[in-house]
Amino acid sequence: MNEQTWRKSSRSASAAQCVELAVTGSATGVRDTKNRDGGTLVFPARAFRAFVAEVKAGR
């Protein structure tokens, strides 16, 4: 995942308490904006979509 693929929510503005996402065809990476070199959590695309669906459903 290169630097051009990382995005954070426009709602976070300049807040320091954010995460960034990088989405590829097969995976989604998640990293902390305060420590971008501190590591990346990588989830299979299907698992991340299921996670987001559960959050949106309030579970």
PQR file with spaces between the fields and no chain letter, atoms N, CA, C, O and H, PARSE charges and radii, in Angstrom:
ATOM       1  N    MET     1       0.859   -1.173    0.000 -0.4000 1.5000
ATOM       2  CA   MET     1       0.000    0.000    0.000 -0.0000 2.0000
ATOM       3  C    MET     1       0.901    1.230    0.000  0.5500 1.7000
ATOM       4  O    MET     1       1.641    1.476    0.952 -0.5500 1.4000
ATOM       5  N    ASN     2       0.826    1.982   -1.065 -0.4000 1.5000
ATOM       6  CA   ASN     2       1.685    3.156   -1.149 -0.0000 2.0000
ATOM       7  C    ASN     2       0.996    4.376   -0.546  0.5500 1.7000
ATOM       8  O    ASN     2      -0.178    4.325   -0.181 -0.5500 1.4000
ATOM       9  H    ASN     2       0.224    1.782   -1.839  0.4000 1.0000
ATOM      10  N    GLU     3       1.734    5.456   -0.451 -0.4000 1.5000
ATOM      11  CA   GLU     3       1.217    6.655    0.208 -0.0000 2.0000
ATOM      12  C    GLU     3       0.009    7.267   -0.501  0.5500 1.7000
ATOM      13  O    GLU     3      -0.820    7.896    0.156 -0.5500 1.4000
ATOM      14  H    GLU     3       2.688    5.497   -0.747  0.4000 1.0000
ATOM      15  N    GLN     4      -0.115    7.104   -1.808 -0.4000 1.5000
ATOM      16  CA   GLN     4      -1.244    7.701   -2.512 -0.0000 2.0000
ATOM      17  C    GLN     4      -2.572    7.022   -2.185  0.5500 1.7000
ATOM      18  O    GLN     4      -3.626    7.614   -2.415 -0.5500 1.4000
ATOM      19  H    GLN     4       0.559    6.593   -2.341  0.4000 1.0000
ATOM      20  N    THR     5      -2.552    5.831   -1.670 -0.4000 1.5000
ATOM      21  CA   THR     5      -3.795    5.103   -1.439 -0.0000 2.0000
ATOM      22  C    THR     5      -4.436    5.402   -0.088  0.5500 1.7000
ATOM      23  O    THR     5      -5.587    5.022    0.129 -0.5500 1.4000
ATOM      24  H    THR     5      -1.695    5.350   -1.483  0.4000 1.0000
ATOM      25  N    TRP     6      -3.743    6.061    0.815 -0.4000 1.5000
ATOM      26  CA   TRP     6      -4.270    6.294    2.160 -0.0000 2.0000
ATOM      27  C    TRP     6      -5.238    7.470    2.187  0.5500 1.7000
ATOM      28  O    TRP     6      -4.990    8.514    1.584 -0.5500 1.4000
ATOM      29  H    TRP     6      -2.808    6.370    0.638  0.4000 1.0000
ATOM      30  N    ARG     7      -6.356    7.275    2.905 -0.4000 1.5000
ATOM      31  CA   ARG     7      -7.375    8.325    3.041 -0.0000 2.0000
ATOM      32  C    ARG     7      -7.879    8.359    4.474  0.5500 1.7000
ATOM      33  O    ARG     7      -7.903    7.337    5.160 -0.5500 1.4000
ATOM      34  H    ARG     7      -6.557    6.427    3.395  0.4000 1.0000
ATOM      35  N    LYS     8      -8.280    9.540    4.919 -0.4000 1.5000
ATOM      36  CA   LYS     8      -8.982    9.642    6.197 -0.0000 2.0000
ATOM      37  C    LYS     8     -10.259   10.427    5.963  0.5500 1.7000
ATOM      38  O    LYS     8     -10.391   11.135    4.964 -0.5500 1.4000
ATOM      39  H    LYS     8      -8.260   10.370    4.362  0.4000 1.0000
ATOM      40  N    SER     9     -11.170   10.302    6.860 -0.4000 1.5000
ATOM      41  CA   SER     9     -12.472   10.942    6.718 -0.0000 2.0000
ATOM      42  C    SER     9     -12.333   12.458    6.630  0.5500 1.7000
ATOM      43  O    SER     9     -11.540   13.059    7.354 -0.5500 1.4000
ATOM      44  H    SER     9     -11.063    9.727    7.671  0.4000 1.0000
ATOM      45  N    SER    10     -13.097   13.061    5.750 -0.4000 1.5000
ATOM      46  CA   SER    10     -13.104   14.521    5.662 -0.0000 2.0000
ATOM      47  C    SER    10     -13.710   15.132    6.930  0.5500 1.7000
ATOM      48  O    SER    10     -13.478   16.305    7.223 -0.5500 1.4000
ATOM      49  H    SER    10     -13.741   12.573    5.162  0.4000 1.0000
ATOM      50  N    ARG    11     -14.473   14.354    7.670 -0.4000 1.5000
ATOM      51  CA   ARG    11     -15.067   14.841    8.918 -0.0000 2.0000
ATOM      52  C    ARG    11     -14.037   14.981   10.031  0.5500 1.7000
ATOM      53  O    ARG    11     -14.297   15.661   11.024 -0.5500 1.4000
ATOM      54  H    ARG    11     -14.662   13.401    7.432  0.4000 1.0000
ATOM      55  N    SER    12     -12.878   14.356    9.887 -0.4000 1.5000
ATOM      56  CA   SER    12     -11.870   14.429   10.938 -0.0000 2.0000
ATOM      57  C    SER    12     -11.051   15.707   10.852  0.5500 1.7000
ATOM      58  O    SER    12     -10.337   16.035   11.800 -0.5500 1.4000
ATOM      59  H    SER    12     -12.667   13.804    9.081  0.4000 1.0000
ATOM      60  N    ALA    13     -11.133   16.440    9.742 -0.4000 1.5000
ATOM      61  CA   ALA    13     -10.435   17.715    9.535 -0.0000 2.0000
ATOM      62  C    ALA    13      -8.979   17.586    9.962  0.5500 1.7000
ATOM      63  O    ALA    13      -8.250   16.740    9.444 -0.5500 1.4000
ATOM      64  H    ALA    13     -11.713   16.173    8.973  0.4000 1.0000
ATOM      65  N    SER    14      -8.557   18.419   10.898 -0.4000 1.5000
ATOM      66  CA   SER    14      -7.161   18.372   11.335 -0.0000 2.0000
ATOM      67  C    SER    14      -6.999   17.647   12.667  0.5500 1.7000
ATOM      68  O    SER    14      -5.945   17.746   13.295 -0.5500 1.4000
ATOM      69  H    SER    14      -9.149   19.106   11.318  0.4000 1.0000
ATOM      70  N    ALA    15      -8.008   16.931   13.101 -0.4000 1.5000
ATOM      71  CA   ALA    15      -7.943   16.203   14.375 -0.0000 2.0000
ATOM      72  C    ALA    15      -6.824   15.169   14.345  0.5500 1.7000
ATOM      73  O    ALA    15      -6.561   14.555   13.311 -0.5500 1.4000
ATOM      74  H    ALA    15      -8.865   16.851   12.591  0.4000 1.0000
ATOM      75  N    ALA    16      -6.175   14.986   15.476 -0.4000 1.5000
ATOM      76  CA   ALA    16      -5.049   14.054   15.555 -0.0000 2.0000
ATOM      77  C    ALA    16      -5.471   12.645   15.973  0.5500 1.7000
ATOM      78  O    ALA    16      -4.652   11.727   15.927 -0.5500 1.4000
ATOM      79  H    ALA    16      -6.388   15.485   16.315  0.4000 1.0000
ATOM      80  N    GLN    17      -6.694   12.459   16.367 -0.4000 1.5000
ATOM      81  CA   GLN    17      -7.169   11.165   16.853 -0.0000 2.0000
ATOM      82  C    GLN    17      -7.891   10.410   15.741  0.5500 1.7000
ATOM      83  O    GLN    17      -9.078   10.110   15.868 -0.5500 1.4000
ATOM      84  H    GLN    17      -7.359   13.205   16.403  0.4000 1.0000
ATOM      85  N    CYS    18      -7.198   10.106   14.670 -0.4000 1.5000
ATOM      86  CA   CYS    18      -7.849    9.520   13.495 -0.0000 2.0000
ATOM      87  C    CYS    18      -7.127    8.267   13.023  0.5500 1.7000
ATOM      88  O    CYS    18      -5.986    7.997   13.398 -0.5500 1.4000
ATOM      89  H    CYS    18      -6.233   10.349   14.567  0.4000 1.0000
ATOM      90  N    VAL    19      -7.815    7.533   12.209 -0.4000 1.5000
ATOM      91  CA   VAL    19      -7.189    6.437   11.481 -0.0000 2.0000
ATOM      92  C    VAL    19      -7.337    6.725    9.993  0.5500 1.7000
ATOM      93  O    VAL    19      -8.221    7.471    9.573 -0.5500 1.4000
ATOM      94  H    VAL    19      -8.742    7.753   11.905  0.4000 1.0000
ATOM      95  N    GLU    20      -6.458    6.122    9.211 -0.4000 1.5000
ATOM      96  CA   GLU    20      -6.525    6.223    7.761 -0.0000 2.0000
ATOM      97  C    GLU    20      -6.773    4.839    7.202  0.5500 1.7000
ATOM      98  O    GLU    20      -6.384    3.836    7.800 -0.5500 1.4000
ATOM      99  H    GLU    20      -5.740    5.516    9.552  0.4000 1.0000
ATOM     100  N    LEU    21      -7.422    4.791    6.055 -0.4000 1.5000
ATOM     101  CA   LEU    21      -7.690    3.530    5.373 -0.0000 2.0000
ATOM     102  C    LEU    21      -7.038    3.543    4.003  0.5500 1.7000
ATOM     103  O    LEU    21      -6.980    4.574    3.332 -0.5500 1.4000
ATOM     104  H    LEU    21      -7.738    5.606    5.569  0.4000 1.0000
ATOM     105  N    ALA    22      -6.553    2.387    3.605 -0.4000 1.5000
ATOM     106  CA   ALA    22      -6.081    2.173    2.239 -0.0000 2.0000
ATOM     107  C    ALA    22      -6.817    0.945    1.729  0.5500 1.7000
ATOM     108  O    ALA    22      -6.697   -0.141    2.296 -0.5500 1.4000
ATOM     109  H    ALA    22      -6.601    1.550    4.150  0.4000 1.0000
ATOM     110  N    VAL    23      -7.576    1.120    0.662 -0.4000 1.5000
ATOM     111  CA   VAL    23      -8.394    0.039    0.131 -0.0000 2.0000
ATOM     112  C    VAL    23      -7.820   -0.419   -1.199  0.5500 1.7000
ATOM     113  O    VAL    23      -7.600    0.385   -2.105 -0.5500 1.4000
ATOM     114  H    VAL    23      -7.673    2.003    0.201  0.4000 1.0000
ATOM     115  N    THR    24      -7.580   -1.716   -1.304 -0.4000 1.5000
ATOM     116  CA   THR    24      -7.175   -2.312   -2.571 -0.0000 2.0000
ATOM     117  C    THR    24      -8.277   -3.293   -2.963  0.5500 1.7000
ATOM     118  O    THR    24      -9.284   -3.407   -2.264 -0.5500 1.4000
ATOM     119  H    THR    24      -7.758   -2.370   -0.569  0.4000 1.0000
ATOM     120  N    GLY    25      -8.096   -3.982   -4.050 -0.4000 1.5000
ATOM     121  CA   GLY    25      -9.110   -4.936   -4.472 -0.0000 2.0000
ATOM     122  C    GLY    25      -9.280   -6.103   -3.523  0.5500 1.7000
ATOM     123  O    GLY    25     -10.363   -6.682   -3.439 -0.5500 1.4000
ATOM     124  H    GLY    25      -7.279   -3.888   -4.618  0.4000 1.0000
ATOM     125  N    SER    26      -8.218   -6.456   -2.804 -0.4000 1.5000
ATOM     126  CA   SER    26      -8.274   -7.656   -1.976 -0.0000 2.0000
ATOM     127  C    SER    26      -8.133   -7.409   -0.477  0.5500 1.7000
ATOM     128  O    SER    26      -8.328   -8.329    0.316 -0.5500 1.4000
ATOM     129  H    SER    26      -7.339   -5.985   -2.872  0.4000 1.0000
ATOM     130  N    ALA    27      -7.797   -6.181   -0.076 -0.4000 1.5000
ATOM     131  CA   ALA    27      -7.551   -5.928    1.343 -0.0000 2.0000
ATOM     132  C    ALA    27      -7.812   -4.470    1.695  0.5500 1.7000
ATOM     133  O    ALA    27      -7.877   -3.599    0.828 -0.5500 1.4000
ATOM     134  H    ALA    27      -7.638   -5.433   -0.720  0.4000 1.0000
ATOM     135  N    THR    28      -7.961   -4.231    3.009 -0.4000 1.5000
ATOM     136  CA   THR    28      -8.075   -2.875    3.542 -0.0000 2.0000
ATOM     137  C    THR    28      -7.044   -2.731    4.644  0.5500 1.7000
ATOM     138  O    THR    28      -6.984   -3.549    5.562 -0.5500 1.4000
ATOM     139  H    THR    28      -7.908   -4.939    3.714  0.4000 1.0000
ATOM     140  N    GLY    29      -6.233   -1.686    4.550 -0.4000 1.5000
ATOM     141  CA   GLY    29      -5.244   -1.394    5.574 -0.0000 2.0000
ATOM     142  C    GLY    29      -5.752   -0.287    6.476  0.5500 1.7000
ATOM     143  O    GLY    29      -6.441    0.627    6.022 -0.5500 1.4000
ATOM     144  H    GLY    29      -6.281   -1.022    3.804  0.4000 1.0000
ATOM     145  N    VAL    30      -5.412   -0.367    7.757 -0.4000 1.5000
ATOM     146  CA   VAL    30      -5.814    0.638    8.739 -0.0000 2.0000
ATOM     147  C    VAL    30      -4.566    1.033    9.515  0.5500 1.7000
ATOM     148  O    VAL    30      -3.823    0.177    9.994 -0.5500 1.4000
ATOM     149  H    VAL    30      -4.852   -1.109    8.126  0.4000 1.0000
ATOM     150  N    ARG    31      -4.341    2.351    9.637 -0.4000 1.5000
ATOM     151  CA   ARG    31      -3.196    2.824   10.423 -0.0000 2.0000
ATOM     152  C    ARG    31      -3.572    4.080   11.188  0.5500 1.7000
ATOM     153  O    ARG    31      -4.538    4.764   10.850 -0.5500 1.4000
ATOM     154  H    ARG    31      -4.945    3.047    9.248  0.4000 1.0000
ATOM     155  N    ASP    32      -2.792    4.375   12.226 -0.4000 1.5000
ATOM     156  CA   ASP    32      -3.002    5.529   13.094 -0.0000 2.0000
ATOM     157  C    ASP    32      -2.335    6.755   12.471  0.5500 1.7000
ATOM     158  O    ASP    32      -1.169    6.688   12.085 -0.5500 1.4000
ATOM     159  H    ASP    32      -2.007    3.820   12.501  0.4000 1.0000
ATOM     160  N    THR    33      -3.053    7.869   12.368 -0.4000 1.5000
ATOM     161  CA   THR    33      -2.461    9.067   11.769 -0.0000 2.0000
ATOM     162  C    THR    33      -1.375    9.679   12.644  0.5500 1.7000
ATOM     163  O    THR    33      -0.522   10.408   12.137 -0.5500 1.4000
ATOM     164  H    THR    33      -4.001    7.924   12.682  0.4000 1.0000
ATOM     165  N    LYS    34      -1.384    9.404   13.937 -0.4000 1.5000
ATOM     166  CA   LYS    34      -0.349    9.935   14.822 -0.0000 2.0000
ATOM     167  C    LYS    34       0.966    9.188   14.676  0.5500 1.7000
ATOM     168  O    LYS    34       2.024    9.723   15.007 -0.5500 1.4000
ATOM     169  H    LYS    34      -2.076    8.812   14.349  0.4000 1.0000
ATOM     170  N    ASN    35       0.909    7.945   14.177 -0.4000 1.5000
ATOM     171  CA   ASN    35       2.112    7.115   14.081 -0.0000 2.0000
ATOM     172  C    ASN    35       2.037    6.274   12.807  0.5500 1.7000
ATOM     173  O    ASN    35       1.863    5.056   12.868 -0.5500 1.4000
ATOM     174  H    ASN    35       0.050    7.511   13.908  0.4000 1.0000
ATOM     175  N    ARG    36       2.166    6.918   11.677 -0.4000 1.5000
ATOM     176  CA   ARG    36       2.011    6.232   10.392 -0.0000 2.0000
ATOM     177  C    ARG    36       3.045    5.136   10.170  0.5500 1.7000
ATOM     178  O    ARG    36       2.793    4.183    9.431 -0.5500 1.4000
ATOM     179  H    ARG    36       2.307    7.907   11.627  0.4000 1.0000
ATOM     180  N    ASP    37       4.203    5.264   10.801 -0.4000 1.5000
ATOM     181  CA   ASP    37       5.239    4.237   10.659 -0.0000 2.0000
ATOM     182  C    ASP    37       5.114    3.141   11.708  0.5500 1.7000
ATOM     183  O    ASP    37       5.933    2.222   11.738 -0.5500 1.4000
ATOM     184  H    ASP    37       4.408    6.038   11.401  0.4000 1.0000
ATOM     185  N    GLY    38       4.106    3.221   12.569 -0.4000 1.5000
ATOM     186  CA   GLY    38       3.951    2.285   13.670 -0.0000 2.0000
ATOM     187  C    GLY    38       3.330    0.955   13.304  0.5500 1.7000
ATOM     188  O    GLY    38       3.145    0.100   14.170 -0.5500 1.4000
ATOM     189  H    GLY    38       3.440    3.967   12.545  0.4000 1.0000
ATOM     190  N    GLY    39       3.009    0.767   12.054 -0.4000 1.5000
ATOM     191  CA   GLY    39       2.426   -0.500   11.631 -0.0000 2.0000
ATOM     192  C    GLY    39       1.054   -0.308   11.019  0.5500 1.7000
ATOM     193  O    GLY    39       0.404    0.722   11.196 -0.5500 1.4000
ATOM     194  H    GLY    39       3.160    1.462   11.351  0.4000 1.0000
ATOM     195  N    THR    40       0.641   -1.315   10.306 -0.4000 1.5000
ATOM     196  CA   THR    40      -0.636   -1.292    9.606 -0.0000 2.0000
ATOM     197  C    THR    40      -1.380   -2.587    9.877  0.5500 1.7000
ATOM     198  O    THR    40      -0.804   -3.671    9.777 -0.5500 1.4000
ATOM     199  H    THR    40       1.168   -2.152   10.163  0.4000 1.0000
ATOM     200  N    LEU    41      -2.642   -2.480   10.216 -0.4000 1.5000
ATOM     201  CA   LEU    41      -3.500   -3.656   10.309 -0.0000 2.0000
ATOM     202  C    LEU    41      -4.081   -3.882    8.923  0.5500 1.7000
ATOM     203  O    LEU    41      -4.624   -2.955    8.322 -0.5500 1.4000
ATOM     204  H    LEU    41      -3.109   -1.600   10.297  0.4000 1.0000
ATOM     205  N    VAL    42      -3.975   -5.093    8.413 -0.4000 1.5000
ATOM     206  CA   VAL    42      -4.490   -5.405    7.082 -0.0000 2.0000
ATOM     207  C    VAL    42      -5.555   -6.485    7.213  0.5500 1.7000
ATOM     208  O    VAL    42      -5.319   -7.543    7.796 -0.5500 1.4000
ATOM     209  H    VAL    42      -3.534   -5.846    8.902  0.4000 1.0000
ATOM     210  N    PHE    43      -6.730   -6.201    6.661 -0.4000 1.5000
ATOM     211  CA   PHE    43      -7.862   -7.117    6.719 -0.0000 2.0000
ATOM     212  C    PHE    43      -8.265   -7.527    5.308  0.5500 1.7000
ATOM     213  O    PHE    43      -8.220   -6.708    4.390 -0.5500 1.4000
ATOM     214  H    PHE    43      -6.922   -5.341    6.187  0.4000 1.0000
ATOM     215  N    PRO    44      -8.657   -8.782    5.127 -0.5600 1.5000
ATOM     216  CA   PRO    44      -9.205   -9.172    3.825  0.2800 2.0000
ATOM     217  C    PRO    44     -10.414   -8.280    3.509  0.5500 1.7000
ATOM     218  O    PRO    44     -11.178   -7.926    4.407 -0.5500 1.4000
ATOM     219  N    ALA    45     -10.582   -7.924    2.246 -0.4000 1.5000
ATOM     220  CA   ALA    45     -11.647   -6.998    1.842 -0.0000 2.0000
ATOM     221  C    ALA    45     -13.020   -7.455    2.318  0.5500 1.7000
ATOM     222  O    ALA    45     -13.799   -6.649    2.827 -0.5500 1.4000
ATOM     223  H    ALA    45      -9.961   -8.211    1.517  0.4000 1.0000
ATOM     224  N    ARG    46     -13.317   -8.718    2.159 -0.4000 1.5000
ATOM     225  CA   ARG    46     -14.635   -9.240    2.561 -0.0000 2.0000
ATOM     226  C    ARG    46     -14.858   -9.082    4.070  0.5500 1.7000
ATOM     227  O    ARG    46     -15.949   -8.706    4.497 -0.5500 1.4000
ATOM     228  H    ARG    46     -12.685   -9.373    1.745  0.4000 1.0000
ATOM     229  N    ALA    47     -13.842   -9.365    4.870 -0.4000 1.5000
ATOM     230  CA   ALA    47     -13.960   -9.249    6.324 -0.0000 2.0000
ATOM     231  C    ALA    47     -14.163   -7.795    6.737  0.5500 1.7000
ATOM     232  O    ALA    47     -14.956   -7.514    7.636 -0.5500 1.4000
ATOM     233  H    ALA    47     -12.955   -9.671    4.523  0.4000 1.0000
ATOM     234  N    PHE    48     -13.461   -6.872    6.094 -0.4000 1.5000
ATOM     235  CA   PHE    48     -13.611   -5.466    6.453 -0.0000 2.0000
ATOM     236  C    PHE    48     -14.992   -4.945    6.067  0.5500 1.7000
ATOM     237  O    PHE    48     -15.597   -4.182    6.819 -0.5500 1.4000
ATOM     238  H    PHE    48     -12.817   -7.100    5.363  0.4000 1.0000
ATOM     239  N    ARG    49     -15.491   -5.346    4.911 -0.4000 1.5000
ATOM     240  CA   ARG    49     -16.849   -4.943    4.510 -0.0000 2.0000
ATOM     241  C    ARG    49     -17.882   -5.471    5.504  0.5500 1.7000
ATOM     242  O    ARG    49     -18.835   -4.767    5.836 -0.5500 1.4000
ATOM     243  H    ARG    49     -15.000   -5.966    4.300  0.4000 1.0000
ATOM     244  N    ALA    50     -17.701   -6.699    5.978 -0.4000 1.5000
ATOM     245  CA   ALA    50     -18.620   -7.275    6.963 -0.0000 2.0000
ATOM     246  C    ALA    50     -18.547   -6.496    8.278  0.5500 1.7000
ATOM     247  O    ALA    50     -19.575   -6.247    8.908 -0.5500 1.4000
ATOM     248  H    ALA    50     -16.926   -7.270    5.707  0.4000 1.0000
ATOM     249  N    PHE    51     -17.344   -6.114    8.692 -0.4000 1.5000
ATOM     250  CA   PHE    51     -17.161   -5.322    9.906 -0.0000 2.0000
ATOM     251  C    PHE    51     -17.901   -3.985    9.793  0.5500 1.7000
ATOM     252  O    PHE    51     -18.629   -3.599   10.707 -0.5500 1.4000
ATOM     253  H    PHE    51     -16.509   -6.316    8.180  0.4000 1.0000
ATOM     254  N    VAL    52     -17.716   -3.289    8.686 -0.4000 1.5000
ATOM     255  CA   VAL    52     -18.380   -1.995    8.483 -0.0000 2.0000
ATOM     256  C    VAL    52     -19.901   -2.163    8.484  0.5500 1.7000
ATOM     257  O    VAL    52     -20.612   -1.334    9.052 -0.5500 1.4000
ATOM     258  H    VAL    52     -17.124   -3.603    7.944  0.4000 1.0000
ATOM     259  N    ALA    53     -20.395   -3.208    7.866 -0.4000 1.5000
ATOM     260  CA   ALA    53     -21.840   -3.461    7.849 -0.0000 2.0000
ATOM     261  C    ALA    53     -22.371   -3.666    9.266  0.5500 1.7000
ATOM     262  O    ALA    53     -23.450   -3.174    9.597 -0.5500 1.4000
ATOM     263  H    ALA    53     -19.818   -3.882    7.404  0.4000 1.0000
ATOM     264  N    GLU    54     -21.634   -4.381   10.098 -0.4000 1.5000
ATOM     265  CA   GLU    54     -22.056   -4.605   11.487 -0.0000 2.0000
ATOM     266  C    GLU    54     -22.052   -3.304   12.279  0.5500 1.7000
ATOM     267  O    GLU    54     -22.961   -3.059   13.072 -0.5500 1.4000
ATOM     268  H    GLU    54     -20.758   -4.781    9.829  0.4000 1.0000
ATOM     269  N    VAL    55     -21.045   -2.476   12.073 -0.4000 1.5000
ATOM     270  CA   VAL    55     -20.993   -1.179   12.763 -0.0000 2.0000
ATOM     271  C    VAL    55     -22.182   -0.320   12.351  0.5500 1.7000
ATOM     272  O    VAL    55     -22.844    0.280   13.198 -0.5500 1.4000
ATOM     273  H    VAL    55     -20.306   -2.675   11.429  0.4000 1.0000
ATOM     274  N    LYS    56     -22.448   -0.264   11.055 -0.4000 1.5000
ATOM     275  CA   LYS    56     -23.589    0.527   10.570 -0.0000 2.0000
ATOM     276  C    LYS    56     -24.912    0.010   11.119  0.5500 1.7000
ATOM     277  O    LYS    56     -25.851    0.784   11.309 -0.5500 1.4000
ATOM     278  H    LYS    56     -21.909   -0.751   10.368  0.4000 1.0000
ATOM     279  N    ALA    57     -24.994   -1.291   11.375 -0.4000 1.5000
ATOM     280  CA   ALA    57     -26.213   -1.891   11.919 -0.0000 2.0000
ATOM     281  C    ALA    57     -26.317   -1.700   13.434  0.5500 1.7000
ATOM     282  O    ALA    57     -27.314   -2.089   14.042 -0.5500 1.4000
ATOM     283  H    ALA    57     -24.232   -1.920   11.220  0.4000 1.0000
ATOM     284  N    GLY    58     -25.288   -1.103   14.042 -0.4000 1.5000
ATOM     285  CA   GLY    58     -25.327   -0.839   15.475 -0.0000 2.0000
ATOM     286  C    GLY    58     -24.927   -2.004   16.345  0.5500 1.7000
ATOM     287  O    GLY    58     -25.264   -2.037   17.528 -0.5500 1.4000
ATOM     288  H    GLY    58     -24.478   -0.788   13.548  0.4000 1.0000
ATOM     289  N    ARG    59     -24.213   -2.961   15.782 -0.4000 1.5000
ATOM     290  CA   ARG    59     -23.800   -4.132   16.565 -0.0000 2.0000
ATOM     291  C    ARG    59     -22.377   -4.036   17.019  0.5500 1.7000
ATOM     292  O    ARG    59     -21.879   -4.943   17.687 -0.5500 1.4000
ATOM     293  H    ARG    59     -23.939   -2.933   14.821  0.4000 1.0000
